[in-house]
Amino acid sequence: DWDMLSFIRLLKCVLRSSNAVAVITFPASLLSPSVSKRWQHMADTLLSVRAIPDEDKDLANLLTGYQDMLGLLHVRKVAQINTQVPVILDANTFSIKLQRRRSLILERLNQAPVDGSSGTSYGSSSSCSGSSKTASLDF
């Protein structure tokens, strides 16, 4: 565990002095909670992804467009390098949708109206696609 923490610290030093980015992914069940918290504390940006179960009735009642969602992306920590002003996000939870098997759509997630009236629960969306010319995010 300590060897991995020292590796991550050295990797951060190398990345800060170069024009590069590293992404480290790990399942939460693989590590002990204390080591996982240390890794999360060392991260500049921290995202968590969660799959949505097929028949979660509580979520289906709260969210509109539930049938199209594959998962949830939660922004837990945003990099604040060389700044004195903290970053405040409009939303920190996004729904993940797959459109036509070619593009990934992230939509800001809001709750449905309490009175049950039909209405959209999304404020804005971003598309990630290799073939789309108008996409704001390309991978």
C-alpha positions, 0 to 999 in steps of 0.5 A: 500500500505504501509503495503504491502511495509513493508511486502516485506521489512521484507520478504527480510530480512528473505530471506537473512538470510535463504536459501530460495527464494520467488517469487511474481507475480502481474498483472501490471493493479492491482496496481497504477503505483507509487506502482508498481514502488516501488515494482519493485525497491525493487525486486532483480530480475525482469522479465516481461512476455507478451503474443504474440497476434495471428495475430501481423503482425509487429512481424511476419515480424520481427521475424522468428519462430513467429508461435511457440512462446507463449510469451516473457520473458524480464529480466529487473533486475538481482540480484547483491548481494555480488558483485562489478561487474555488471551483463551484459547479452548477451540478455535480451529478450527471446521467450517462446515456448512449446514443446510437451506439456511437456517442456518449451523452452526459446530462446534468441531473435534476429531480423531477417535479414533485407534483408528478407533472411531466417535464424535463429533468435535464438542464444541459447536455454534452456529447462525446463522440469520435465522429460528430463534428458538432460535439463539444467533447471529443474522445 
